[in-house]
C-alpha cells in the first residue's frame, strides 16, 4: 500500500512538472516584450490558461483583469482568487509576464520565443560548452522569458491549480497576481496596489506573505545552492547635472569642460565599493553609470557646457536622501581636486609664456536638487516655473525631464557658474525586508534547509516586491521627494497604500542561467519538480 501511494505521488509530481513545462513554453511562445501590445496578448493568454482549470471554469468571475489607467496600449494585470470560507489569512502569489527585447539573439532572433527550436540549435553551439551541454541534457528550457520570468508565472499558476483541486489542503485564501510593465518602470504592480487594497477591504483579507517566483541563478561555476530571499533591494536613479564653464578651444585653460568633470565623477562613483552600505554575506552592489552624454547637438569649437549622467544606485537600509547626501560629500571633495588641478595647469601655462599671474576664482558648486531649489526661490517664483514647465509639455521622457527642467531654470537664472546638481529620476524602487523574528521568516527556516538552501536578506535584482511594502519613514520619503524634480508628474507613488498593505515579501525563485541574454534558460528538475511543492509547504505554514 505504501509503495502504491509513493508511485501515485511520483506520477502526480511527474504530471505536474510536465504541466508547468507546457505552461511555461506556452507563455514563452506568446511574445510579450515590455512596451508592446504583446503584454496585452500575454495577459489574455494567462486568463485563458487559468480558465482551463476546472475550478475557474465553474467560477469564471474568480479570474479577472484590471487595465492600467490611461495606458495607450491597454495593458492589464491578471488576478485569480481562491477563497476559503471562515478565514482572513491570504497568501499572494505574484510574478510579472513582460520581458526585455529579443535583439540580443542576433541571427537567432526569429526563434527567441520558440524553446524547442532553440534547444536543438544550442545542441551544436560551439561558442559555449556549458550551453551546449545543457541543451543536450534535455533538462533546460531556453527562450526569452523562460527564466525571467514566465516559468515563475507557470509555477504560480500550477500551485493555484493544485489547491483548487485539493480543497482539503486549502487552509486559507490564495490570490494570484500577474503583472505587466515590470522591466522598466514597474507600472503594473503600482497600478495593482489599488486592487490589492480593494480586496483587503471588501473581502476582509489579511495578507500574511507575498511570494514572488522571480529567478535565482548560480553565483559561480558549479554553484548548486538555491538562494531564498526575504527582502527586496531598492533603487534610485541617481542623476548628475554637470554644468561647466564653456570656452573656445583657443582659450581652453580658461574653462572647465563639463565632459571632464563628468568623467572624473564617473570614475569616482561607478563600481566604488567604498560608497555602498555594508552587510556581511549579502550581495551589496555599488552604483554604476547607465548614461553619460554631453549636450552638444552639432560640431563647433566651443567646449561642452553641460553633460548629463545617471547611475543605477541600489538601496538596502539607508534612505535615498542619505545616499544622495553621501554622494554630494564625495563629489564636493572631488571637485576641489579638479579645480585645484585646473588652476595649477593654467598657472604653469601662463608662467611658461612669461605672462603675469592673475586671479583664478573658478569653482564648482555642488547642490542636491532641494538645495538648488532653495537658492532659486530667491531669484524667481520657483514653484510656478516648475509647474509652467511641466504643463507646457504634453509628454515627458521620465529619465531626461529633470535635466531639461534644470536647463530651463539655468537659462532663466542667467547663472554662468560651474555647478553640479544631484537629483533623482524614475524609477524609484523602495527597499523592504521582513524581520528575522517574524512568522514569515521562521516559516522560511522551517521549509528551506541548509546546506542546499541559503537564506539571503536582499534579492539582488530589481523586483516588483519593492512596491508592496515600504520601510522608509514618511519623513525620509518627503526628503527624497524634495530631491525628485517633477515627481508628481513623472512617477507619483501611492506610498500610503504601500504602507497600509505592508505585505511581507519573499522570493522563492525558479533556477536558471543567462537572464537577459540570448542564452537564457531555466533548469526544469528544480524549477518544475522541486520548487512548486516547497512553495506549497511554505504557503500552508503562512495560513496557520
C-alpha positions as a Python dict, from the first residue, in 0.01 Angstrom:
ca = {
    (1, 'X'): (0, 0, 0),
    (2, 'X'): (278, 242, 92),
    (3, 'X'): (462, 156, -229),
    (4, 'X'): (147, 222, -431),
    (5, 'X'): (98, 559, -260),
    (6, 'X'): (456, 653, -341),
    (7, 'X'): (402, 554, -702),
    (8, 'X'): (88, 765, -723),
    (9, 'X'): (272, 1057, -564),
    (10, 'X'): (552, 1024, -818),
    (11, 'X'): (305, 1017, -1105),
    (12, 'X'): (134, 1326, -968),
    (13, 'X'): (466, 1513, -939),
    (14, 'X'): (569, 1399, -1288),
    (15, 'X'): (241, 1516, -1436),
    (16, 'X'): (266, 1849, -1253),
    (17, 'X'): (620, 1908, -1379),
    (18, 'X'): (506, 1842, -1734),
    (19, 'X'): (209, 2073, -1686),
    (20, 'X'): (438, 2353, -1565),
    (21, 'X'): (677, 2300, -1853),
    (22, 'X'): (394, 2304, -2105),
    (23, 'X'): (251, 2620, -1947),
    (24, 'X'): (589, 2794, -1939),
    (25, 'X'): (653, 2714, -2305),
    (26, 'X'): (306, 2837, -2398),
    (27, 'X'): (380, 3164, -2221),
    (28, 'X'): (725, 3198, -2381),
    (29, 'X'): (574, 3142, -2724),
    (30, 'X'): (344, 3440, -2662),
    (31, 'X'): (591, 3724, -2717),
    (32, 'X'): (542, 3997, -2457),
    (33, 'X'): (825, 4249, -2487),
    (34, 'X'): (789, 4541, -2250),
    (35, 'X'): (624, 4842, -2413),
    (36, 'X'): (444, 4642, -2683),
    (37, 'X'): (93, 4506, -2735),
    (38, 'X'): (242, 4164, -2662),
    (39, 'X'): (192, 4244, -2294),
    (40, 'X'): (-183, 4252, -2359),
    (41, 'X'): (-161, 3925, -2551),
    (42, 'X'): (19, 3760, -2261),
    (43, 'X'): (-236, 3882, -2007),
    (44, 'X'): (-512, 3728, -2219),
    (45, 'X'): (-311, 3407, -2254),
    (46, 'X'): (-276, 3380, -1875),
    (47, 'X'): (-652, 3433, -1834),
    (48, 'X'): (-710, 3158, -2090),
    (49, 'X'): (-477, 2917, -1908),
    (50, 'X'): (-633, 2991, -1569),
    (51, 'X'): (-984, 2938, -1701),
    (52, 'X'): (-890, 2592, -1827),
    (53, 'X'): (-862, 2490, -1462),
    (54, 'X'): (-1190, 2315, -1371),
    (55, 'X'): (-1248, 2529, -1062),
    (56, 'X'): (-1219, 2851, -1262),
    (57, 'X'): (-1439, 2708, -1536),
    (58, 'X'): (-1711, 2693, -1272),
    (59, 'X'): (-1613, 3023, -1109),
    (60, 'X'): (-1521, 3237, -1409),
    (61, 'X'): (-1557, 3561, -1213),
    (62, 'X'): (-1274, 3446, -986),
    (63, 'X'): (-1036, 3529, -1273),
    (64, 'X'): (-1029, 3890, -1389),
    (65, 'X'): (-809, 4166, -1530),
    (66, 'X'): (-759, 4532, -1441),
    (67, 'X'): (-631, 4775, -1703),
    (68, 'X'): (-361, 5025, -1622),
    (69, 'X'): (-507, 5378, -1603),
    (70, 'X'): (-457, 5582, -1921),
    (71, 'X'): (-228, 5325, -2077),
    (72, 'X'): (-214, 5375, -2456),
    (73, 'X'): (-162, 5001, -2513),
    (74, 'X'): (-442, 4892, -2282),
    (75, 'X'): (-205, 4678, -2076),
    (76, 'X'): (-352, 4498, -1778),
    (77, 'X'): (-281, 4292, -1470),
    (78, 'X'): (-433, 3949, -1413),
    (79, 'X'): (-588, 3823, -1089),
    (80, 'X'): (-729, 3490, -974),
    (81, 'X'): (-877, 3432, -629),
    (82, 'X'): (-926, 3106, -447),
    (83, 'X'): (-1138, 3170, -140),
    (84, 'X'): (-1154, 2969, 180),
    (85, 'X'): (-1456, 3037, 394),
    (86, 'X'): (-1403, 3128, 757),
    (87, 'X'): (-1054, 3274, 735),
    (88, 'X'): (-896, 3607, 652),
    (89, 'X'): (-542, 3475, 608),
    (90, 'X'): (-433, 3522, 247),
    (91, 'X'): (-116, 3430, 61),
    (92, 'X'): (-33, 3628, -251),
    (93, 'X'): (149, 3464, -542),
    (94, 'X'): (284, 3729, -776),
    (95, 'X'): (501, 3742, -1087),
    (96, 'X'): (545, 3956, -1396),
    (97, 'X'): (492, 3847, -1754),
    (98, 'X'): (663, 4115, -1965),
    (99, 'X'): (1015, 4059, -2096),
    (100, 'X'): (1307, 4255, -2230),
    (101, 'X'): (1352, 4263, -2609),
    (102, 'X'): (1492, 3993, -2836),
    (103, 'X'): (1751, 4179, -3048),
    (104, 'X'): (2032, 4030, -2839),
    (105, 'X'): (1952, 3692, -3000),
    (106, 'X'): (2106, 3823, -3324),
    (107, 'X'): (2067, 3562, -3600),
    (108, 'X'): (1858, 3353, -3360),
    (109, 'X'): (1603, 3629, -3301),
    (110, 'X'): (1329, 3466, -3508),
    (111, 'X'): (1349, 3167, -3274),
    (112, 'X'): (1381, 3366, -2949),
    (113, 'X'): (1032, 3258, -2833),
    (114, 'X'): (1050, 2900, -2960),
    (115, 'X'): (1213, 2695, -2683),
    (116, 'X'): (1221, 2362, -2866),
    (117, 'X'): (1387, 2512, -3174),
    (118, 'X'): (1644, 2695, -2960),
    (119, 'X'): (1726, 2379, -2767),
    (120, 'X'): (1801, 2196, -3090),
    (121, 'X'): (2016, 2479, -3223),
    (122, 'X'): (2211, 2510, -2896),
    (123, 'X'): (2299, 2139, -2906),
    (124, 'X'): (2561, 2229, -3167),
    (125, 'X'): (2653, 2570, -3024),
    (126, 'X'): (3032, 2588, -3046),
    (127, 'X'): (3092, 2914, -2857),
    (128, 'X'): (2982, 2795, -2512),
    (129, 'X'): (3035, 2439, -2393),
    (130, 'X'): (2808, 2491, -2091),
    (131, 'X'): (2517, 2598, -2306),
    (132, 'X'): (2579, 2310, -2546),
    (133, 'X'): (2586, 2054, -2264),
    (134, 'X'): (2271, 2197, -2105),
    (135, 'X'): (2087, 2177, -2436),
    (136, 'X'): (2196, 1816, -2488),
    (137, 'X'): (2086, 1717, -2136),
    (138, 'X'): (1720, 1795, -2202),
    (139, 'X'): (1693, 1944, -1852),
    (140, 'X'): (1665, 2307, -1960),
    (141, 'X'): (1404, 2524, -2130),
    (142, 'X'): (1550, 2801, -2345),
    (143, 'X'): (1396, 3122, -2476),
    (144, 'X'): (1325, 3484, -2399),
    (145, 'X'): (1135, 3495, -2072),
    (146, 'X'): (1184, 3127, -1989),
    (147, 'X'): (1379, 3231, -1680),
    (148, 'X'): (1272, 3593, -1634),
    (149, 'X'): (1006, 3510, -1553),
    (150, 'X'): (748, 3301, -1735),
    (151, 'X'): (850, 2983, -1557),
    (152, 'X'): (771, 3169, -1235),
    (153, 'X'): (429, 3254, -1379),
    (154, 'X'): (378, 2888, -1467),
    (155, 'X'): (473, 2771, -1116),
    (156, 'X'): (224, 3014, -961),
    (157, 'X'): (-50, 2901, -1198),
    (158, 'X'): (27, 2537, -1119),
    (159, 'X'): (11, 2597, -746),
    (160, 'X'): (-321, 2776, -753),
    (161, 'X'): (-443, 2490, -972),
    (162, 'X'): (-314, 2241, -715),
    (163, 'X'): (-501, 2400, -426),
    (164, 'X'): (-815, 2438, -638),
    (165, 'X'): (-806, 2063, -698),
    (166, 'X'): (-708, 1974, -339),
    (167, 'X'): (-957, 2178, -139),
    (168, 'X'): (-887, 1964, 169),
    (169, 'X'): (-540, 2124, 180),
    (170, 'X'): (-669, 2477, 126),
    (171, 'X'): (-641, 2627, 474),
    (172, 'X'): (-653, 2994, 370),
    (173, 'X'): (-721, 3226, 79),
    (174, 'X'): (-492, 3228, -223),
    (175, 'X'): (-456, 3523, -460),
    (176, 'X'): (-269, 3504, -790),
    (177, 'X'): (-143, 3831, -941),
    (178, 'X'): (31, 3855, -1279),
    (179, 'X'): (178, 4195, -1359),
    (180, 'X'): (271, 4374, -1678),
    (181, 'X'): (531, 4653, -1715),
    (182, 'X'): (795, 4528, -1472),
    (183, 'X'): (1106, 4552, -1685),
    (184, 'X'): (1136, 4931, -1677),
    (185, 'X'): (904, 5134, -1452),
    (186, 'X'): (709, 4869, -1255),
    (187, 'X'): (383, 5038, -1353),
    (188, 'X'): (192, 4710, -1345),
    (189, 'X'): (239, 4634, -977),
    (190, 'X'): (198, 5002, -887),
    (191, 'X'): (-144, 5006, -1055),
    (192, 'X'): (-230, 4673, -889),
    (193, 'X'): (-194, 4816, -539),
    (194, 'X'): (-543, 4966, -556),
    (195, 'X'): (-687, 4625, -638),
    (196, 'X'): (-497, 4462, -352),
    (197, 'X'): (-633, 4728, -120),
    (198, 'X'): (-987, 4684, -255),
    (199, 'X'): (-975, 4309, -196),
    (200, 'X'): (-832, 4361, 150),
    (201, 'X'): (-1115, 4597, 244),
    (202, 'X'): (-1408, 4424, 71),
    (203, 'X'): (-1311, 4066, 148),
    (204, 'X'): (-1156, 4139, 487),
    (205, 'X'): (-826, 3983, 383),
    (206, 'X'): (-513, 3962, 593),
    (207, 'X'): (-214, 3928, 363),
    (208, 'X'): (32, 3709, 550),
    (209, 'X'): (300, 3695, 280),
    (210, 'X'): (365, 3776, -85),
    (211, 'X'): (559, 3506, -269),
    (212, 'X'): (746, 3620, -577),
    (213, 'X'): (889, 3349, -804),
    (214, 'X'): (1141, 3574, -979),
    (215, 'X'): (1452, 3387, -1087),
    (216, 'X'): (1762, 3288, -896),
    (217, 'X'): (2095, 3192, -1053),
    (218, 'X'): (2423, 3029, -951),
    (219, 'X'): (2676, 3275, -813),
    (220, 'X'): (2982, 3098, -954),
    (221, 'X'): (3056, 2797, -1178),
    (222, 'X'): (2941, 2479, -1010),
    (223, 'X'): (2726, 2660, -751),
    (224, 'X'): (2432, 2431, -672),
    (225, 'X'): (2288, 2620, -378),
    (226, 'X'): (1944, 2772, -405),
    (227, 'X'): (1907, 3123, -269),
    (228, 'X'): (1595, 3226, -81),
    (229, 'X'): (1539, 3598, -28),
    (230, 'X'): (1337, 3766, 244),
    (231, 'X'): (1368, 4124, 128),
    (232, 'X'): (1392, 4337, -182),
    (233, 'X'): (1672, 4581, -258),
    (234, 'X'): (1553, 4925, -358),
    (235, 'X'): (1680, 5160, -625),
    (236, 'X'): (1722, 5524, -704),
    (237, 'X'): (1826, 5660, -1041),
    (238, 'X'): (2095, 5900, -924),
    (239, 'X'): (2114, 6184, -1175),
    (240, 'X'): (2406, 6424, -1205),
    (241, 'X'): (2360, 6751, -1391),
    (242, 'X'): (2704, 6891, -1477),
    (243, 'X'): (2747, 7249, -1591),
    (244, 'X'): (3099, 7357, -1674),
    (245, 'X'): (3245, 7684, -1796),
    (246, 'X'): (3239, 7682, -2175),
    (247, 'X'): (3521, 7840, -2369),
    (248, 'X'): (3677, 7849, -2715),
    (249, 'X'): (3937, 7579, -2776),
    (250, 'X'): (4189, 7859, -2825),
    (251, 'X'): (4138, 7957, -2459),
    (252, 'X'): (4095, 7607, -2321),
    (253, 'X'): (4277, 7681, -1993),
    (254, 'X'): (4010, 7937, -1905),
    (255, 'X'): (3721, 7693, -1900),
    (256, 'X'): (3601, 7386, -1713),
    (257, 'X'): (3498, 7119, -1958),
    (258, 'X'): (3176, 6954, -1843),
    (259, 'X'): (3279, 6622, -2001),
    (260, 'X'): (3600, 6615, -1797),
    (261, 'X'): (3408, 6687, -1477),
    (262, 'X'): (3158, 6414, -1562),
    (263, 'X'): (3434, 6167, -1644),
    (264, 'X'): (3602, 6226, -1310),
    (265, 'X'): (3269, 6180, -1130),
    (266, 'X'): (3203, 5862, -1326),
    (267, 'X'): (3536, 5721, -1208),
    (268, 'X'): (3451, 5831, -854),
    (269, 'X'): (3102, 5679, -832),
    (270, 'X'): (3096, 5384, -1069),
    (271, 'X'): (3159, 5048, -900),
    (272, 'X'): (3314, 5217, -596),
    (273, 'X'): (3289, 4970, -305),
    (274, 'X'): (3364, 5248, -58),
    (275, 'X'): (3027, 5409, -133),
    (276, 'X'): (2800, 5116, -52),
    (277, 'X'): (2621, 5000, 259),
    (278, 'X'): (2797, 4720, 446),
    (279, 'X'): (2618, 4393, 523),
    (280, 'X'): (2848, 4090, 554),
    (281, 'X'): (2734, 3797, 344),
    (282, 'X'): (2490, 3998, 136),
    (283, 'X'): (2528, 4088, -232),
    (284, 'X'): (2560, 4463, -188),
    (285, 'X'): (2623, 4626, -523),
    (286, 'X'): (2773, 4971, -592),
    (287, 'X'): (2634, 5238, -821),
    (288, 'X'): (2701, 5201, -1189),
    (289, 'X'): (2668, 5452, -1471),
    (290, 'X'): (2384, 5388, -1716),
    (291, 'X'): (2420, 5706, -1923),
    (292, 'X'): (2672, 5985, -1974),
    (293, 'X'): (2619, 6231, -2256),
    (294, 'X'): (2728, 6586, -2336),
    (295, 'X'): (2458, 6815, -2472),
    (296, 'X'): (2622, 6947, -2785),
    (297, 'X'): (2395, 6878, -3081),
    (298, 'X'): (2631, 6991, -3359),
    (299, 'X'): (3002, 7047, -3421),
    (300, 'X'): (3173, 7370, -3317),
    (301, 'X'): (3491, 7468, -3134),
    (302, 'X'): (3326, 7555, -2806),
    (303, 'X'): (3381, 7317, -2518),
    (304, 'X'): (3067, 7135, -2394),
    (305, 'X'): (2876, 7346, -2143),
    (306, 'X'): (2659, 7072, -1993),
    (307, 'X'): (2681, 6696, -1953),
    (308, 'X'): (2410, 6468, -1817),
    (309, 'X'): (2469, 6139, -1644),
    (310, 'X'): (2275, 5895, -1431),
    (311, 'X'): (2356, 5593, -1221),
    (312, 'X'): (2173, 5288, -1101),
    (313, 'X'): (2206, 5301, -722),
    (314, 'X'): (2077, 5013, -511),
    (315, 'X'): (1938, 5090, -167),
    (316, 'X'): (1920, 4847, 123),
    (317, 'X'): (1861, 5008, 462),
    (318, 'X'): (1971, 5367, 414),
    (319, 'X'): (1701, 5606, 290),
    (320, 'X'): (1751, 5760, -52),
    (321, 'X'): (1805, 6106, 93),
    (322, 'X'): (2105, 5988, 297),
    (323, 'X'): (2263, 5822, -4),
    (324, 'X'): (2232, 6141, -206),
    (325, 'X'): (2391, 6337, 79),
    (326, 'X'): (2684, 6094, 92),
    (327, 'X'): (2738, 6124, -283),
    (328, 'X'): (2733, 6502, -253),
    (329, 'X'): (3007, 6493, 11),
    (330, 'X'): (3234, 6279, -209),
    (331, 'X'): (3162, 6488, -519),
    (332, 'X'): (3246, 6815, -340),
    (333, 'X'): (3583, 6675, -239),
    (334, 'X'): (3650, 6557, -594),
    (335, 'X'): (3552, 6895, -738),
    (336, 'X'): (3805, 7070, -514),
    (337, 'X'): (4075, 6840, -654),
    (338, 'X'): (3960, 6913, -1011),
    (339, 'X'): (3961, 7290, -975),
    (340, 'X'): (4294, 7285, -792),
    (341, 'X'): (4449, 7087, -1080),
    (342, 'X'): (4290, 7317, -1340),
    (343, 'X'): (4429, 7625, -1165),
    (344, 'X'): (4780, 7480, -1134),
    (345, 'X'): (4786, 7385, -1502),
    (346, 'X'): (4668, 7729, -1608),
    (347, 'X'): (4922, 7898, -1381),
    (348, 'X'): (5203, 7688, -1525),
    (349, 'X'): (5090, 7770, -1878),
    (350, 'X'): (5087, 8145, -1810),
    (351, 'X'): (5421, 8129, -1629),
    (352, 'X'): (5581, 7944, -1920),
    (353, 'X'): (5478, 8226, -2152),
    (354, 'X'): (5605, 8492, -1917),
    (355, 'X'): (5255, 8630, -1859),
    (356, 'X'): (5169, 8787, -1523),
    (357, 'X'): (4967, 8590, -1272),
    (358, 'X'): (4602, 8683, -1234),
    (359, 'X'): (4314, 8585, -1010),
    (360, 'X'): (4163, 8245, -1089),
    (361, 'X'): (3838, 8208, -897),
    (362, 'X'): (3697, 7912, -1085),
    (363, 'X'): (3495, 7680, -862),
    (364, 'X'): (3234, 7409, -896),
    (365, 'X'): (2930, 7447, -673),
    (366, 'X'): (2760, 7122, -567),
    (367, 'X'): (2392, 7101, -472),
    (368, 'X'): (2122, 6849, -415),
    (369, 'X'): (1807, 6946, -604),
    (370, 'X'): (1644, 7054, -276),
    (371, 'X'): (1934, 7291, -207),
    (372, 'X'): (1929, 7419, -564),
    (373, 'X'): (1556, 7485, -534),
    (374, 'X'): (1607, 7693, -220),
    (375, 'X'): (1870, 7902, -397),
    (376, 'X'): (1645, 7955, -699),
    (377, 'X'): (1349, 8060, -485),
    (378, 'X'): (1546, 8377, -405),
    (379, 'X'): (1564, 8460, -777),
    (380, 'X'): (1226, 8356, -917),
    (381, 'X'): (886, 8206, -841),
    (382, 'X'): (1038, 7860, -844),
    (383, 'X'): (726, 7651, -790),
    (384, 'X'): (536, 7842, -1058),
    (385, 'X'): (820, 7796, -1307),
    (386, 'X'): (836, 7422, -1243),
    (387, 'X'): (459, 7393, -1287),
    (388, 'X'): (468, 7601, -1605),
    (389, 'X'): (749, 7385, -1742),
    (390, 'X'): (550, 7067, -1676),
    (391, 'X'): (221, 7197, -1816),
    (392, 'X'): (381, 7315, -2141),
    (393, 'X'): (484, 6959, -2228),
    (394, 'X'): (230, 6705, -2345),
    (395, 'X'): (460, 6414, -2261),
    (396, 'X'): (788, 6350, -2086),
    (397, 'X'): (1083, 6124, -2115),
    (398, 'X'): (1090, 6029, -1749),
    (399, 'X'): (1465, 5996, -1742),
    (400, 'X'): (1551, 6329, -1907),
    (401, 'X'): (1275, 6557, -1774),
    (402, 'X'): (1475, 6661, -1468),
    (403, 'X'): (1774, 6756, -1682),
    (404, 'X'): (1551, 6957, -1915),
    (405, 'X'): (1397, 7138, -1619),
    (406, 'X'): (1743, 7232, -1491),
    (407, 'X'): (1841, 7360, -1835),
    (408, 'X'): (1526, 7574, -1830),
    (409, 'X'): (1592, 7711, -1481),
    (410, 'X'): (1958, 7782, -1559),
    (411, 'X'): (1858, 7979, -1866),
    (412, 'X'): (1611, 8184, -1662),
    (413, 'X'): (1862, 8249, -1384),
    (414, 'X'): (2142, 8350, -1621),
    (415, 'X'): (2394, 8199, -1383),
    (416, 'X'): (2719, 8112, -1559),
    (417, 'X'): (2888, 7944, -1264),
    (418, 'X'): (3003, 7585, -1291),
    (419, 'X'): (2785, 7360, -1085),
    (420, 'X'): (2666, 7007, -1020),
    (421, 'X'): (2309, 6927, -921),
    (422, 'X'): (2222, 6584, -782),
    (423, 'X'): (1866, 6462, -816),
    (424, 'X'): (1650, 6151, -852),
    (425, 'X'): (1455, 6033, -1156),
    (426, 'X'): (1221, 5737, -1216),
    (427, 'X'): (1202, 5461, -1132),
    (428, 'X'): (1226, 5481, -756),
    (429, 'X'): (1203, 5135, -601),
    (430, 'X'): (1162, 5133, -222),
    (431, 'X'): (1355, 4873, -27),
    (432, 'X'): (1194, 4641, 225),
    (433, 'X'): (1276, 4329, 425),
    (434, 'X'): (1100, 4110, 678),
    (435, 'X'): (1223, 4083, 1034),
    (436, 'X'): (1409, 3772, 1139),
    (437, 'X'): (1172, 3730, 1433),
    (438, 'X'): (866, 3738, 1207),
    (439, 'X'): (638, 3446, 1128),
    (440, 'X'): (728, 3472, 759),
    (441, 'X'): (1099, 3433, 833),
    (442, 'X'): (1050, 3148, 1081),
    (443, 'X'): (841, 2964, 822),
    (444, 'X'): (1124, 3003, 570),
    (445, 'X'): (1367, 2844, 817),
    (446, 'X'): (1128, 2550, 861),
    (447, 'X'): (1089, 2498, 486),
    (448, 'X'): (1430, 2566, 329),
    (449, 'X'): (1718, 2389, 500),
    (450, 'X'): (2091, 2439, 470),
    (451, 'X'): (2320, 2349, 303),
    (452, 'X'): (2111, 2318, -14),
    (453, 'X'): (1927, 2642, 58),
    (454, 'X'): (2082, 2969, 170),
    (455, 'X'): (1868, 3249, 311),
    (456, 'X'): (1967, 3598, 200),
    (457, 'X'): (1810, 3925, 302),
    (458, 'X'): (1806, 4125, -20),
    (459, 'X'): (1701, 4000, -361),
    (460, 'X'): (1992, 4133, -570),
    (461, 'X'): (1792, 4221, -881),
    (462, 'X'): (1513, 4473, -916),
    (463, 'X'): (1173, 4338, -820),
    (464, 'X'): (804, 4423, -809),
    (465, 'X'): (824, 4318, -443),
    (466, 'X'): (963, 4666, -373),
    (467, 'X'): (616, 4816, -404),
    (468, 'X'): (406, 4604, -169),
    (469, 'X'): (574, 4738, 143),
    (470, 'X'): (797, 5033, 227),
    (471, 'X'): (1050, 5056, 509),
    (472, 'X'): (1140, 5424, 477),
    (473, 'X'): (960, 5661, 712),
    (474, 'X'): (721, 5930, 592),
    (475, 'X'): (981, 6195, 680),
    (476, 'X'): (1252, 6014, 483),
    (477, 'X'): (1022, 5981, 182),
    (478, 'X'): (935, 6351, 196),
    (479, 'X'): (1304, 6437, 196),
    (480, 'X'): (1356, 6208, -101),
    (481, 'X'): (1071, 6373, -290),
    (482, 'X'): (1236, 6714, -236),
    (483, 'X'): (1525, 6584, -448),
    (484, 'X'): (1293, 6431, -711),
    (485, 'X'): (1200, 6708, -958),
    (486, 'X'): (852, 6680, -1113),
    (487, 'X'): (783, 6368, -906),
    (488, 'X'): (408, 6434, -904),
    (489, 'X'): (406, 6445, -1286),
    (490, 'X'): (657, 6173, -1360),
    (491, 'X'): (627, 5899, -1100),
    (492, 'X'): (370, 5951, -826),
    (493, 'X'): (372, 5651, -597),
    (494, 'X'): (88, 5558, -358),
    (495, 'X'): (309, 5549, -50),
    (496, 'X'): (19, 5542, 194),
    (497, 'X'): (-135, 5242, 16),
    (498, 'X'): (201, 5066, 19),
    (499, 'X'): (235, 5135, 389),
    (500, 'X'): (-121, 5027, 460),
    (501, 'X'): (-70, 4697, 277),
    (502, 'X'): (280, 4628, 417),
    (503, 'X'): (280, 4270, 290),
    (504, 'X'): (585, 4068, 398),
    (505, 'X'): (765, 3978, 75),
    (506, 'X'): (985, 3679, -7),
    (507, 'X'): (1135, 3550, -329),
    (508, 'X'): (1119, 3174, -391),
    (509, 'X'): (1253, 3173, -742),
    (510, 'X'): (1291, 2933, -1031),
    (511, 'X'): (1652, 2841, -1101),
    (512, 'X'): (1838, 2913, -1422),
    (513, 'X'): (2114, 3090, -1608),
    (514, 'X'): (2167, 3374, -1852),
    (515, 'X'): (1876, 3606, -1774),
    (516, 'X'): (1854, 3897, -2020),
    (517, 'X'): (2090, 3720, -2261),
    (518, 'X'): (2021, 3501, -2562),
    (519, 'X'): (2144, 3205, -2354),
    (520, 'X'): (1856, 3246, -2106),
    (521, 'X'): (1740, 2911, -1974),
    (522, 'X'): (1562, 2755, -1678),
    (523, 'X'): (1651, 2430, -1503),
    (524, 'X'): (1349, 2202, -1514),
    (525, 'X'): (1418, 1941, -1241),
    (526, 'X'): (1432, 2202, -966),
    (527, 'X'): (1207, 2474, -1104),
    (528, 'X'): (925, 2248, -1220),
    (529, 'X'): (980, 1947, -996),
    (530, 'X'): (1106, 2057, -654),
    (531, 'X'): (1014, 2423, -611),
    (532, 'X'): (632, 2402, -650),
    (533, 'X'): (593, 2165, -359),
    (534, 'X'): (830, 2369, -141),
    (535, 'X'): (618, 2676, -211),
    (536, 'X'): (303, 2484, -112),
    (537, 'X'): (467, 2377, 213),
    (538, 'X'): (558, 2737, 289),
    (539, 'X'): (211, 2857, 189),
    (540, 'X'): (45, 2621, 435),
    (541, 'X'): (267, 2748, 718),
    (542, 'X'): (164, 3105, 635),
    (543, 'X'): (-205, 3013, 657),
    (544, 'X'): (-172, 2888, 1013),
}
